[in-house]
Amino acid sequence: MIVITAPTSTIGRRLVDDLLDRGAPLRLVVRDASRLAPEVRERVEIVEGSHSETAVIDRACEGAAAVFWLAPGEPAAPTAEAAYLDFTRPACEAFARHGVERVVGISALGRGTPMAGQAGLVTASLAMDDLIAASGVAYRAVICPSFMHNLLHQVGAIKAQGMFSMMADPDLKSPTVATRDIAATAARLLLDDAWEGSGQVACLGPEDLSPNEMAQIISEVLGTGVSYRQTPGAALKERLTGFGTTDAMAQAMVDMFDAKNQGLDNAEPRTAESTTPTTFRQWCEEVLKPAVTA
Ligand SMILES: NC(=O)c1ccc[n+]([C@@H]2O[C@H](COP(=O)([O-])OP(=O)(O)OC[C@H]3O[C@@H](n4cnc5c(N)ncnc54)[C@H](OP(=O)(O)O)[C@@H]3O)[C@@H](O)[C@H]2O)c1
C-alpha cells in the first residue's frame, strides 16, 4: 500500500494518475474527498483529514509500505518552521510506529550551499528532510528548483499587460522543472523497493534559463510580446501579506528568492539522472498557452 498526501496538489494529482496507471494500491489522505475526481475516488482508499494531524496520519500509515510526503507550505502558517517542521512531526512518529519502509518527499535545491541556512522557505524544507531522515525511515527528498507551474499565477498579467514579474534577477540563468516530471520521479522512487538510507534526488529541467530568456520563449509561443519585470523584495512581501500570507511566511519567501539570486539553485550538478525531459518551451506550448487563450 502506498500512501499519498496532498493528492489534490499539482504534483499529487499527476502522481496519483501515474501510480494508478501502473496498478499500484493507493491510500489518499485528503481534507475534502469531493475534490478528487470520481474515477480516482472509486479506485483508492481514502483517509479524510489533514496529514498534519496525528490521528489522521496515524490511520493512513497503518500497513503502508511507502508514503509520498508533501508539506503544503501554508501561507497562513505562523512561521516557516511551523509550515514544514511542525506540520511533519506527527507523520515522523507515525512512520516509526507503523514501520513504514520508504518515504519520498518534495523539497528544494540548495543543501550544502553557503545560502542554505538563510533561504527562508527552502531552509525550512531542508530541515524537514533532516527531520524525516532522523525518524529512521528510508527517505528520498525529491529536490526541485522553481516550478514552471508558478507562472500560471501570472496568466492574468500576461493576458492583460503582456508581462510577468518575479523577484528573480532578470539575467540569472537557473533550472526550472515541470511538475509532471517531479511526479514521474516520485512515482519511480515509490515503486522501487531497492533503495535504503536517506538521500536526495534532483529534478532539473533540461536547460537553465534567465527570466528574460523565458519571456522571449513565452513571446514566441504566444505569438505576442511578453516582457519580464523584476519585483523588489519589499513589494513582493507587501503583495503576499495583502493576500493573507503571514508576515513571517512572506519574509521567508523573500529570503528564499534572495538566496536564489545568490545562486542557491545553481549548485546541483546536471546529470543524466537529474535532468528531466520537459523543456520550458514545451511546457509553454502544452500548459501556459491553453491557460492564456482559455
Ligand atoms: N512552487 C515551487 O516553485 C516549489 C519549488 C520547490 C519546492 N516546492 C515545494 O512543493 C510543495 C508544493 O507543491 P505543489 O505546488 O504541488 O502544491 P500545491 O499545488 O500548492 O498544493 C498544496 C496542497 O496541499 C493541500 N493542503 C493545503 N493546506 C493543507 C493542510 N493544512 N493540510 C493538508 N493539506 C493541505 C491542498 O489540498 P486541499 O486544499 O485539497 O486540501 C493542496 O492541494 C511545497 O512543499 C513547496 O515547498 C515548491
PDBQT file of the ligand as one rigid body, heavy atoms in Angstrom, charges set to zero:
ROOT
HETATM    1  N1  LIG A 301       6.485  26.134  -6.240  1.00  0.00    +0.000 N 
HETATM    2  C1  LIG A 301       7.787  25.929  -6.345  1.00  0.00    +0.000 C 
HETATM    3  O1  LIG A 301       8.466  26.542  -7.169  1.00  0.00    +0.000 OA
HETATM    4  C2  LIG A 301       8.452  24.914  -5.438  1.00  0.00    +0.000 A 
HETATM    5  C3  LIG A 301       9.820  24.638  -5.625  1.00  0.00    +0.000 A 
HETATM    6  C4  LIG A 301      10.427  23.662  -4.804  1.00  0.00    +0.000 A 
HETATM    7  C5  LIG A 301       9.660  23.002  -3.837  1.00  0.00    +0.000 A 
HETATM    8  N2  LIG A 301       8.338  23.318  -3.687  1.00  0.00    +0.000 N 
HETATM    9  C6  LIG A 301       7.542  22.606  -2.675  1.00  0.00    +0.000 C 
HETATM   10  O2  LIG A 301       6.446  21.975  -3.343  1.00  0.00    +0.000 OA
HETATM   11  C7  LIG A 301       5.355  21.866  -2.421  1.00  0.00    +0.000 C 
HETATM   12  C8  LIG A 301       4.108  22.407  -3.085  1.00  0.00    +0.000 C 
HETATM   13  O3  LIG A 301       3.760  21.514  -4.134  1.00  0.00    +0.000 OA
HETATM   14  P1  LIG A 301       2.557  21.802  -5.131  1.00  0.00    +0.000 P 
HETATM   15  O4  LIG A 301       2.808  23.114  -5.841  1.00  0.00    +0.000 OA
HETATM   16  O5  LIG A 301       2.306  20.564  -5.957  1.00  0.00    +0.000 OA
HETATM   17  O6  LIG A 301       1.389  22.023  -4.097  1.00  0.00    +0.000 OA
HETATM   18  P2  LIG A 301       0.013  22.803  -4.342  1.00  0.00    +0.000 P 
HETATM   19  O7  LIG A 301      -0.450  22.570  -5.746  1.00  0.00    +0.000 OA
HETATM   20  O8  LIG A 301       0.187  24.196  -3.837  1.00  0.00    +0.000 OA
HETATM   21  O9  LIG A 301      -0.976  22.026  -3.383  1.00  0.00    +0.000 OA
HETATM   22  C9  LIG A 301      -0.871  22.005  -1.999  1.00  0.00    +0.000 C 
HETATM   23  C10 LIG A 301      -1.943  21.041  -1.497  1.00  0.00    +0.000 C 
HETATM   24  O10 LIG A 301      -1.839  20.944  -0.087  1.00  0.00    +0.000 OA
HETATM   25  C11 LIG A 301      -3.140  20.781   0.430  1.00  0.00    +0.000 C 
HETATM   26  N3  LIG A 301      -3.184  21.480   1.714  1.00  0.00    +0.000 N 
HETATM   27  C12 LIG A 301      -3.103  22.817   1.922  1.00  0.00    +0.000 A 
HETATM   28  N4  LIG A 301      -3.139  23.071   3.245  1.00  0.00    +0.000 NA
HETATM   29  C13 LIG A 301      -3.250  21.878   3.867  1.00  0.00    +0.000 A 
HETATM   30  C14 LIG A 301      -3.356  21.469   5.227  1.00  0.00    +0.000 A 
HETATM   31  N5  LIG A 301      -3.351  22.338   6.243  1.00  0.00    +0.000 N 
HETATM   32  N6  LIG A 301      -3.461  20.143   5.493  1.00  0.00    +0.000 NA
HETATM   33  C15 LIG A 301      -3.475  19.244   4.488  1.00  0.00    +0.000 A 
HETATM   34  N7  LIG A 301      -3.395  19.555   3.194  1.00  0.00    +0.000 NA
HETATM   35  C16 LIG A 301      -3.279  20.862   2.883  1.00  0.00    +0.000 A 
HETATM   36  C17 LIG A 301      -4.129  21.385  -0.555  1.00  0.00    +0.000 C 
HETATM   37  O11 LIG A 301      -5.149  20.438  -0.724  1.00  0.00    +0.000 OA
HETATM   38  P3  LIG A 301      -6.703  20.723  -0.361  1.00  0.00    +0.000 P 
HETATM   39  O12 LIG A 301      -6.907  22.217  -0.415  1.00  0.00    +0.000 OA
HETATM   40  O13 LIG A 301      -7.441  19.945  -1.418  1.00  0.00    +0.000 OA
HETATM   41  O14 LIG A 301      -6.867  20.155   0.995  1.00  0.00    +0.000 OA
HETATM   42  C18 LIG A 301      -3.334  21.478  -1.868  1.00  0.00    +0.000 C 
HETATM   43  O15 LIG A 301      -3.827  20.591  -2.837  1.00  0.00    +0.000 OA
HETATM   44  C19 LIG A 301       5.769  22.635  -1.160  1.00  0.00    +0.000 C 
HETATM   45  O16 LIG A 301       6.276  21.727  -0.222  1.00  0.00    +0.000 OA
HETATM   46  C20 LIG A 301       6.891  23.532  -1.660  1.00  0.00    +0.000 C 
HETATM   47  O17 LIG A 301       7.806  23.871  -0.645  1.00  0.00    +0.000 OA
HETATM   48  C21 LIG A 301       7.731  24.252  -4.474  1.00  0.00    +0.000 A 
ENDROOT
TORSDOF 0
